[in-house]
Amino acid sequence: MLNITNRAKNVSPSLTLAITAKANKLKESGVDIVSFAAGEPDFNTPEFIVNAAKDALDKGLTKYTPASGIAPLKKAVCAKLKRDNALDYQPEQIVISTGAKQSLFNALQTVCQEGDEVIIISPYWLTYPELIKICGAKPVVVETKAEEGFALNVGLIEKAVTDKTRALILNMPNNPSGTVYGREKIEELAAMLRRHPDVWIVADEIYEALTYDGMEHFSIAQIDDMKDRTILINGLSKSYAMTGWRIGYAASPAYVAKYMGALQSHQTSNPNTIAQYASVTALDEGEAFIKNMRAVFEERRNALWSFLDEVPSIKYVKGNGAFYVMVDISALLGKEYRGETIDSALKFSELLTEHAHVSTIPCECFGINGYIRLTYTLSIDRIREGVERLKRFIEEIK
Ligand SMILES: Cc1ncc(COP(=O)(O)O)c(C=O)c1O
């Protein structure tokens, strides 16, 4: 074997994508899997967005665009940030990317280098540590507690700040916990960050549109003196059921956007041209779609909670956003299912898929043990069926 870099070797493949693929394979072979694993809406992309893409094709809009995105889409993003978040950005502050994932990659590559530290809050989205490591930087994990609803602990975050800290990633609503930190916590965090002016804030707001119980999204960039040190990341994947279209964006100070655009210009050039044109329509006309999707997810979340209430030996944490619920299965660790010892959430999840045909994500990959993540991107009937299977599975654990 010829040489492989440490940079490549240090990256762990995405477990969530691997598990989703495994569940899909079982499904294709005819097994009736209830999948609580997928991190994407089950809705189809709405027709008016699909039609906008067809329109772009008919008009021959199939060529390269400026690497950082087309002007009408940057304008639509600025209008969205103004309308929904009361934020003023100019088009030169916006970089359109191939998904929020690329925006995060651009942001971290722009602000971190070898030896730097980046603070992430656990439970965290599994991609963050890998992106940080690719920069040669070190992820520094600050924990939150289930019994506090995974609320931010600002004191602990401050303790983790060193002279090497280059950025803090703030993901709200949170994947995997569904936690929405809320305005007060964000203001408390901002007050702490004022004491550490060299720390960038990378605000991943990809689940912004999905908040429930009347909770309003509040971006840290809405706090005046935080805006100039925030790289705000969002995208179309989750809010408009457009995961496969691969459109995300970053809003930042113009000098940062310039570097991020240059980086992107040598990686992927522009994001998909047709998807960019369709995204203009999504952002301009998608409000009713989002409102409906949010209501459907809230109803399903409430149903999932009520079904989980009937399952013995587990607990779960109530979140106000995204489409995830974290279920605490730690009381079952060390016990046996049909002669096999359940020594981890990963083992629990594997046995559950194999014997009960229910697919979930074990949360070790999100930096926390003893939990599995359930997605409510499936119908209430399927949620009920899945939780009944989970219950029967747990009843067999001795
Ligand atoms: C927290 C978080 N950020 C970003 C992304 C990436 O989204 P995109 O599809 O826009 O790359 C995801 C997708 O699962 C996510 O969960």
The ligand as an ORCA input file, in Angstrom:
! r2SCAN-3c Opt
* xyz 0 1
  C     -26.540     19.926     12.516
  C     -26.415     19.767     11.039
  N     -25.726     20.693     10.348
  C     -25.572     20.607      9.017
  C     -26.106     19.550      8.312
  C     -25.826     19.476      6.829
  O     -26.835     19.882      6.041
  P     -26.687     19.945      4.462
  O     -27.576     18.876      3.921
  O     -27.173     21.316      4.085
  O     -25.257     19.748      4.115
  C     -26.831     18.562      8.981
  C     -27.385     17.405      8.240
  O     -27.739     16.383      8.781
  C     -26.995     18.669     10.386
  O     -27.681     17.764     11.088
*
